[in-house]
Amino acid sequence: MMRTRPLKVALLGCGVVGSEVARIMTTHADDLTARIGAPVELAGVAVRRPDRVREGIDPELVTTDATALVKRGDIDVVVEVIGGIEPARGLITTAFEHGASVVSANKALLAQDGAALHAVAEQHGRDLYYEAAVAGAIPLIRPLRESLAGDKINRVMGIVNGTTNFILDKMDSSGAGYQEALDEATALGYAEADPTADVEGFDAAAKAAILAGIAFHTRVRLDDVYREGMTEVTAADFASAKEMGCTIKLLAICERAEDGASVTARVHPAMIPLSHPLASVRGAYNAVFVESDAAGQLMFYGPGAGGSPTASAVLGDLVAVCRNRLSGTTGPGESAYAALPVSPMGDVVTRYHISLDVADKPGVLAQVATVFAEHGVSIDTVRQSGKDGEASLVVVTHRASDAALTGTVEALRKLDTVRGVASIMRVEGE
């Protein structure tokens, strides 16, 4: 039987995503009512600048007092799309305390304080959903914590930032340099005026923390994620990647150790073979590759940002939370029973591509090979070229730990015949 009394929704933030959420709630009101089993009503919209014209939103609903809005007591669901740590954290906590469930797209907050927010939600018997926090419209959080709940996930590797993928794809396809590609991304609206959060990997690191926590049933905070940006990637790196049959992507990688006793989470540029599904992800799109015991290999692909895609994920969570409210239940909360330790980056084992500037004279290769051997790093291939007394030496290793590779590079820098380390790139997806 359809309930006639509406479920009331408070919207915190009315920017690109928030305004699209409000629009869809209005234009798809009948469909949402049919899917939920009760009408949903936008009961208030908290904003910073109330004088701005917001098409399709009743000015009477607009307020600058977000705290008063979430404290009303008649609000069923709070949708938080303002971002940042505060005041979002305090508003979400207050919403739970006053009886509302929460739908959030706030990756930074969830990566930093997800465990505490889940605890408050559980204390008050309310839902905390955040599909939109990781990969825009791509259904990912729910498959990981519901569809694959009976499986053992071993690895989650993906492109989770559209801005960086656009830049790297442009560098790969056109031969553009980093700054040229960034300028085009900015002109097209893919990059912010200050792109630091994207290009230095902060955005992807927050998403990696969330994904690792869900995949491995372990609390993983933003501080646990190794982060390396992509601003040093050059056209020469792409040329080297092509010689290996690879391309370069900024990857978020969450792994369970081979012995199952620990996990790692990291974000950095990496070469991946052109045969890998992630290599074909172009432009500003996102994709996440999941490997598990029973299901095997799965890939989730689609637009990872933008008003409409992100609003789609928010509305999906809103429908789920409203259904739970009607049935008097809650959905999955935090699952951290495994409590696995998060290993440091030094323990991570992978392949490496190292480009060295060396003297062009006999015995250099032997010296370099000796340093690799002394540090327990096995060499897969070597390519050398040079003239006029200078040479380039490219070494591709077998799998080695990050700590062993770091020690190797430090020793190489001390050799008189090594003029410099031009680049170091991890090789993933093999």
N, C-alpha and C positions, 0 to 999 in steps of 0.2 A: 504494500500500500504506500502510495506517495505521501510524504509529509508536506504539509502546506507551509508550516512555519520555516522561514529561511534560515540557513546557516550563515552567520555573519562573519565577514572577512575584513581584517584591517591590513592595509597595505603600507609598509614602511619604505618610502622611496618611490619616486615617480619619474625616474630618468628614462633612458632608452628601454630598459627591461621592464621597469614598473609600469610605464605607460602602455606597453604592449600587453602586459598581464591584464590591466584594467580594460583595455579594448576588447580582448578576447572574452573576458568575463561578461561583457555587455553584448557583444555580437553573437556569441555562442551560448547565451543564457539558457535557451530551451534545451539544447543538447546536453549541457552540463547538468541541468536539472534531471533529465532522463537518466543520465549515467550515474549520478550520485544517489538519486531517490529523494531529493529535496532541492528546492531552489537555493542558490547561493547569492548573497547580497553583499555588495561592497559597502561597508559601513563607515569607512573612514580612510583617509589618505594622508599620511604624515610626510611633510616636505620641509625643506629649508627655506625656499623662496615661494611664499604663497601667492605673490602677485603675478607669477608667470601664468600665461594662458595654457590650459591643458584641455585639449579638444576631447569631448566626449565624457568629461568628468564633471560632475555637479560641484560647483564651487563651494557649496554648503558642506561637502564632505572633507574639504581640505583643511588641514590644521598644521601648525608648527609644533604642537605639544604632543610628541610621539609617546611620551610616558603616560599622559592622561588617556590616550587612545588605547594603549594595551592594558591599562588598568580598569577599563570600563566594566568588566565582569560579564557583559553579554556577547563578547567577541569569542567566536568558536575557533578561528584560525588566524594567525598572524603570518603574513608573507613578508619576509625581510629581504630587501634587495638594495639596501643602502651601502653595504660593503664596509670594510675596515673592522677594527677591533672594538672600539668604543665610538658611539654609544650603542652599537649593535649588540654587544654582549649583555649589557645591562638591560636592554629592552627585551631581548629574548628570554632572559631569566625572569624578568617581571611578567612577561606574558604567561610563562608556565605557572608562576605563582598565583596568577589570577584566572587560571582555568583554561587558557587557550593552548592549542597545539601550534607548532611552528613549521613553516616551510621556508627554507633559506637557500640563497645562492652564494653564500659568503665563504669562499674557499679559505681565505686567510684566517678567519676566526675559527673555522672547523679544524684546520690543521694545527692551530695553536691550542685551542681549548675545547676540542670536540668531546673529550672524555668528561669534562666537568659539565658541559651542557647536556650530554646524554644522562648524566646522573641526576640533574635537576628535573629533566623531563620524566625520568622513571619515578622519581620521588612524588611527582604530582600526577602520575598516570596519564601523561600526554605524549604525543608523537613529535619527533624531530626528523624531518625529511629534507634531503638536500641533493637531489639528482642533478640540479642545475649547477652545482658547485664545481663539477669536474670537467665535463665535456659537452656543455651546451645541450643540444637536442639529442645527443647520442644516449640511448638507454644503456647505462653502465653500472651505476650504483645498485639498482634493484636486481639486475641479473647476478651481480657478484654476491649480494647478501641474501638473495632469495632463490633464484633459479639454480645457482651453483652451490647452495648451502650444504648439499650432501656430498660434494666433491672436495678433493684436495687441490687447491690452486698452488702451483709451483712458481709461476712467473707471470708478471703483468708488465708489458713493455709497450710504450705508445708515444705518439705525437699528440700532446695535449695542449698545445698553444698554437693557434692559427697564425699569429703574427710572425713568429720565428719560422714556421714552416713555409710561409709565403716568401720570406727573405731568402732562405736557403734554396728553395725551389727556383727562384729567380736567378740566383748565383749559378746554380747547376745548369739551367736551361739556356741562359743567355751569356754566361761568362762574366756577368756583372760583378763588381767588387761589393764588399759588404755595405759601404756607405751609400753607393748608388742604389742598391736593392732596398735599403732602409728608407731612402728618400722616396722611392716609388711606393713602398708600403704606406708611408705617411700620407702621401698625396691621395692615395686611394681610400684612406680611412681605416686601413688595417692596423696601423701603428699609432699609438698615442703620441702627443707632443713630447712627452717624456717616456721613452720606450723601455726604461731601465728594468721594470718589473718583468717584462717579457724577455728581452734579449739577454739579460743576466740570469735568467732561469728561476727567478723568485716565484713567478706565477706557476710554473710547471712543478716546482718543488712542493708547493702547498698541495697541489693535486696529487702528487706522488705520495705524500704523507697520508692523505685520505684513502687512496687506493690500497696502499700497503696495509693499513689498519684493518680495512674490511676484508681483503683477500686472505690475510694470515691470522685473523682473529687476535690481533696484537696491537697494543697502543703504540702508534708511531707518530711522533710530533714533528713539526717542521724542522726543529733543531737536529733531528736525527737524520735528515736527508742531506746527502752530499750534493753540492750544487756547483756547477761550472757553467758560465755563460758561453755565448757563441760569437762574441764580438771579435775574437782573434781568428776565426775561420777565414781562409783566404782562397782566392781563385786557384792558387797552387795546390791547396789541399784537395779541391775538387778535381784537379787534373790528376793527382795521385790516386784519388778514389776511383776515377774512371779507368785508370790503368789496371786496377784490381777488380774491375767489374762491380764497383760499388757506387753509392751516392752518400751524402752526409745529411743526417737529420739530428735535431735536438730531441733527445729521447728521455722520457721518464721511465726508469727501470726499477721494478720491485721484485726481489727474488728471495726464494727460500733456499737456504744452504743445502748442499747435496746430502748432508747428514740429517737435515731437518731440524737442527738444533738452534738455528738463528735465522734472521732475515736481514736484508739490506735494502735501502732505498736510495736512489741517486738520480741526478739529472745532469746531463752533459751532452756535447756533440759527439756523434759516433758515425763511423762508416758502417753501412749495412749493404749486403749484396743486393744487386738489382733484382734478384730472384725472390727476395723476401717481400711479402705483401705490403709492408710499411713503406718500401722504397717507391711504390707507385702512388702514394698519397701526395697530391699536388695542391698548389695554391694555399689558401687559408683553411683547408680542411684538417680535421683531426681523425685519428684512428688509434685504437688500442687493441693489442694482440695479447690474448690470454692463453696460457698453457696450464692444463690441469690433468690429473691422473685419468679420470674416466671420460670426460668430454673431449680430451685431446686439445687441439688448437682451435681457437675461436677468434674472430676479429670483428670489432665494432667500429663502424665508419660513418662519418657524416659531418655536418657543420658544427663546429665547437664553440662558436661565439655569435654575437649579434642579438638584436632585440627579439626577433621572432623565434629563432631556434631556442634561445635560453628561456623565453616565456613559455614555449611548448613544454619544456621539462618542468618548469614551475607549476604549470596547470596540471600536468600529470600527477605531481605530488599532491596538489590541492585536492584533486578528485579522490585520491587514495586516502588522504587524511580525513576528508569529509565523510567518506564511507565508513571509516573507523569510528568517527564521532557518532554516526547514526546507529551503529551496531554496539556501541559501548565498549569497543576494544581498542587496542593499539597495535601498530605494526612492529616489525623488528627494531630493537634498540641496539645499543652497542654490544658487540660480541668480542670480548678481549680475553676469553678464557685461556687461550694458548700462552699468552704472556711471554712470547719468545724474545730473547735479547736482540737488539738491533746492532749488528756488527759494524765496525768502522770501515771506511772506504779502503783502508790498507788491506783488508781481508778479501776484497772483491777480486775474483779471478776472471780474466778475459784476455782477448788478444790485443796487440798493440801495433800501430803503424808509427814508426819513428823516422823522421827525416833529419839527417845530420849534414852540416857543412864541414868538410874535412879537407886536409891537405891532399893534393893529388900526387902521391908518391908511394913507392912500394912499402908494404908492411902495415898500412893503415887498417885494412880490413882485418888482418890477423889480430891487431891490437883491440879493435872494437869487439871482435868475436870473443876474445879472451875475457873482456869485461862482462859481457853477457853471461858467459859460462860461469865466471866466478860468483855471480849473483843468482845462479840457478834459473836463468831465463833462457829457454830454448828458442833458437832462431828457426823460423820457417823458410823465409826467402830473403834474399839481399839483391838490391839493384844499385849499381854504381855508374855514375857518369861524371865527366869533368874535362877541363882543359886549362891551360895557362897556370898550372900550379894549384888550382882550386877544384874541388869536386863535391858532388852531392851523393850521399850514401843513404839509401832507404832500406830500413830493416823492418820486416814484419815478423812478429814473434808467434810462437805457439801460446797457449793459455798460460798466463802467469798472474801472480797477485800484484795488486797495485803497489804494495809496499816493496816487493822485489823489483818492480820496474822503476820505482822512484829511486831506489838505491843504485840501480844500474845507470840511470841518467846522471845522477850526481857524480858517479865515478867517471863517466864519459866526459863530463865537462872539465875534468882535471887533466885529461890527456892533451899533450901539446899538439897533437895532430888533429884534434877536433876543434874547429873554429867556433862552432855554436850548434845549438839544437834548434833547427828551424821550426819543427812542429812535432807534437805528440798527439795521436788520435787513437781512441779505442775502436776496436772492430767488434761489432755485435751482430746478433742474428744468425749465427752459424752453428 
